[in-house]
């Protein structure tokens, strides 16, 4: 399973950054994750107050030992 995430920052200071992820947005493949997170990035691009955006995908191992 893959979790789409978006790092957004209101300024160039790290303290202004937030990672946005929803645990119910898990998808089955990395390719699908990239598609979802790029759609979210497109939405974030419309918000002028966001000065830095970075899409990310994190693989989540469900039911497996680390």
KOLLUM-467157 format. One record per atom (N, C-alpha, C): x negated, y negated, z negated; residue in one letter. Coordinates in steps of 0.1 Angstrom, whole numbers, padded with zeros to 4 digits, always signed. Example, Ala and Ser with C-alpha at 12.3 -4.5 7.8 and 13.67 -1.06 7.14 Angstrom:
BEGIN
-0132+0057-0078A;-0123+0045-0078A;-0132+0033-0078A;-0128+0022-0071S;-0137+0011-0071S;-0129+0000-0079S;
END
This chain:
BEGIN
-0008+0012+0000X;+0000+0000+0000X;-0009-0012+0000X;-0004-0023+0006X;-0011-0036+0007X;-0003-0047+0002X;-0010-0056-0005X;-0003-0068-0011X;-0008-0081-0004X;+0001-0088+0004X;-0002-0100+0010X;-0004-0111-0001X;-0014-0119+0000X;-0017-0130-0010X;-0021-0142-0002X;-0018-0154-0008X;-0022-0166-0002X;-0028-0175-0013X;-0041-0179-0011X;-0047-0189-0019X;-0045-0203-0014X;-0039-0211-0022X;-0036-0225-0018X;-0042-0235-0029X;-0048-0246-0024X;-0054-0256-0033X;-0048-0270-0029X;-0045-0277-0039X;-0041-0291-0038X;-0052-0301-0036X;-0064-0297-0039X;-0076-0306-0037X;-0088-0297-0035X;-0100-0303-0035X;-0112-0294-0033X;-0117-0289-0046X;-0110-0292-0057X;-0114-0287-0070X;-0108-0273-0073X;-0116-0264-0078X;-0111-0250-0080X;-0099-0250-0089X;-0098-0259-0099X;-0087-0259-0108X;-0074-0262-0102X;-0074-0267-0090X;-0061-0270-0083X;-0056-0258-0075X;-0063-0247-0075X;-0059-0236-0067X;-0050-0226-0074X;-0042-0220-0066X;-0032-0210-0071X;-0032-0198-0061X;-0031-0186-0066X;-0029-0174-0057X;-0014-0171-0058X;-0008-0170-0046X;+0006-0167-0045X;+0007-0152-0040X;+0014-0144-0048X;+0016-0130-0044X;+0029-0125-0051X;+0036-0117-0044X;+0048-0111-0050X;+0047-0096-0049X;+0049-0090-0061X;+0046-0075-0062X;+0057-0067-0054X;+0068-0074-0050X;+0078-0067-0042X;+0076-0068-0027X;+0065-0075-0023X;+0061-0077-0009X;+0051-0067-0004X;+0049-0055-0011X;+0040-0045-0007X;+0044-0040+0006X;+0034-0038+0015X;+0036-0032+0028X;+0027-0020+0030X;+0030-0012+0040X;+0023+0001+0042X;+0010+0000+0048X;+0007-0010+0056X;-0006-0010+0064X;-0013-0023+0063X;-0026-0023+0065X;-0033-0036+0065X;-0029-0045+0077X;-0026-0039+0088X;-0021-0046+0099X;-0008-0053+0096X;+0001-0047+0090X;+0014-0053+0086X;+0012-0064+0076X;+0002-0061+0067X;-0001-0071+0056X;-0006-0084+0063X;-0015-0083+0072X;-0020-0095+0079X;-0009-0102+0086X;+0000-0095+0092X;+0011-0101+0099X;+0020-0109+0089X;+0023-0103+0078X;+0031-0110+0068X;+0024-0122+0062X;+0011-0121+0059X;+0004-0132+0052X;+0001-0143+0062X;+0000-0140+0075X;-0002-0151+0085X;+0011-0159+0087X;+0023-0152+0086X;+0036-0159+0086X;+0037-0168+0074X;+0032-0164+0063X;+0033-0173+0051X;+0023-0184+0052X;+0012-0182+0059X;+0002-0193+0061X;+0008-0203+0070X;+0015-0199+0080X;+0022-0208+0089X;+0031-0217+0082X;+0039-0211+0072X;+0048-0219+0064X;+0040-0229+0055X;+0029-0225+0050X;+0021-0234+0041X;+0014-0245+0049X;+0012-0243+0062X;+0006-0253+0070X;+0015-0265+0072X;+0028-0263+0069X;+0037-0274+0071X;+0037-0283+0058X;+0031-0279+0048X;+0030-0287+0035X;+0018-0295+0035X;+0019-0308+0036X;+0008-0317+0038X;-0001-0318+0025X;+0005-0315+0013X;-0003-0317+0001X;-0013-0305-0002X;-0012-0295+0006X;-0021-0283+0005X;-0033-0286+0014X;-0045-0288+0007X;-0057-0291+0015X;-0065-0279+0019X;-0063-0268+0012X;-0071-0256+0015X;-0062-0244+0014X;-0062-0235+0024X;-0054-0223+0024X;-0062-0211+0028X;-0060-0200+0022X;-0068-0188+0026X;-0059-0176+0025X;-0056-0169+0036X;-0048-0157+0035X;-0057-0145+0031X;-0051-0136+0024X;-0058-0124+0019X;-0049-0112+0018X;-0054-0100+0020X;-0047-0088+0018X;-0055-0079+0008X;-0048-0074-0002X;-0055-0065-0012X;-0048-0051-0011X;-0057-0041-0010X;-0052-0027-0010X;-0048-0024-0025X;-0037-0018-0027X;-0032-0014-0040X;-0031+0002-0040X;-0038+0008-0049X;-0038+0022-0050X;-0027+0026-0060X;-0016+0031-0055X;-0005+0035-0064X;-0006+0050-0066X;-0006+0054-0079X;-0006+0068-0082X;-0020+0075-0081X;-0030+0067-0079X;-0044+0073-0078X;-0053+0068-0088X;-0062+0076-0093X;-0072+0071-0103X;-0082+0061-0096X;-0087+0053-0105X;-0096+0043-0100X;-0110+0048-0100X;
END
